[in-house]
Amino acid sequence: MRNELEDILYESSPVFYRERILDLEETLMCFGFECGDGWFEPLLEFSKETRRMNGLASKHHICFVASQVKEKFGEIRVYWHLRQFPDFSEVNPDDEGIKKLFVMMDDAISTLSMRCWNTCEICGSVQDISTTTRGRMRRLCKKCAACHNAEIIKHHHKGNFHEPIHSKQ
């Protein structure tokens, strides 16, 4: 993703992306967003949601922090962890409020995943999206697939891939 788009995402949820400035030994966010510009809008909505969730999480002396955001096998992946506030010694994982926050994060990631699944990773189009391969699997619109000479993989639903379709000339 282009740096200027990454900067907007970082600003939209500074606590969630706070570790982006750390070294590789500490986080993979030092690589930035490892996906195409087309997924910027879904990621922006997700980032705004993580900012809201971190506002709620602060009442429990914790915050959600991104470890890595990337494309893998044509899908968005978000890896995250919790950080405790330094002045708070113990977080109770059985606390109902914390359990709700975990469900909210799972829901936000599921929503992001479905939005990206239905969005071209390159241009952001939501029309005629297919899984393609040309070195790696990607979710592309027909126009971007053609521009990148990518082969479309026929599928019925997310995660159910079949043999590539070879056009007969």
KATA-V644846 format. One record per helix or strand. SS is the DSSP state (h for helix, s for strand). FROM is the first residue (numbers start at 0). TO is the last residue. If there is no record, write none. Layout:
ss=SS from=FROM to=TO
ss=SS from=FROM to=TO
This chain:
ss=h from=2 to=11
ss=h from=17 to=20
ss=h from=28 to=30
ss=s from=32 to=33
ss=h from=36 to=59
ss=s from=61 to=71
ss=s from=74 to=83
ss=h from=95 to=116
ss=s from=128 to=132
ss=s from=136 to=140
ss=h from=141 to=146
ss=s from=150 to=154
ss=s from=160 to=163
